[in-house]
Amino acid sequence: MFTNGQLVFGILFAIVFIIIIFFSYRHDKKLHKKHYKGSVWILLAFISFILFIVSIKWFFK
């Protein structure tokens, strides 16, 4: 399905991409704590809302 060259490229691309994302996040970590304080609660509320909708669907099934 894939040639050896495509597999090597895909694996190397994924590794380099993950490393770049890791260092970028590490560099911006202080800014994220400052500007996005409390965003965890919004995420939890969103997940709870989705779970609530799914539970209603299963309840009335």
C-alpha positions in Angstrom: 0.0 0.0 0.0 2.8 2.5 0.9 6.3 2.4 -0.3 9.2 2.3 2.2 10.1 5.9 1.3 6.5 7.1 2.1 6.5 5.2 5.5 9.9 6.7 6.5 8.7 10.2 5.5 5.5 9.8 7.4 7.2 8.5 10.6 9.9 11.2 10.5 7.3 13.9 9.8 5.2 12.8 12.8 8.2 12.7 15.1 9.4 16.1 14.1 5.9 17.6 14.2 5.4 16.3 17.8 8.8 17.6 18.9 8.0 21.1 17.4 4.6 21.1 19.1 6.1 20.1 22.4 8.7 22.9 22.4 6.2 25.4 21.2 3.8 24.6 24.0 6.6 24.6 26.5 7.6 28.1 25.3 4.1 29.5 25.6 3.2 27.8 28.8 3.5 31.0 30.9 1.3 32.9 28.5 -1.3 30.2 28.6 -1.5 30.2 32.4 -1.9 34.0 32.3 -4.4 34.5 29.5 -6.4 31.3 29.6 -7.0 31.0 33.4 -10.3 29.2 34.1 -10.6 27.7 30.6 -10.6 24.2 32.2 -14.1 24.9 33.7 -15.4 25.8 30.2 -14.0 22.5 28.9 -15.6 20.6 31.7 -18.9 22.3 31.2 -18.8 21.5 27.5 -18.0 17.9 28.1 -20.8 17.7 30.7 -23.3 19.2 28.3 -22.4 16.7 25.6 -22.7 13.8 28.1 -26.1 15.2 29.2 -27.3 15.2 25.6 -26.1 11.6 25.1 -27.7 10.4 28.3 -31.1 12.0 27.3 -30.8 10.3 23.9 -30.2 6.9 25.6 -32.9 7.5 28.2 -35.6 8.2 25.5 -34.5 5.5 23.1 
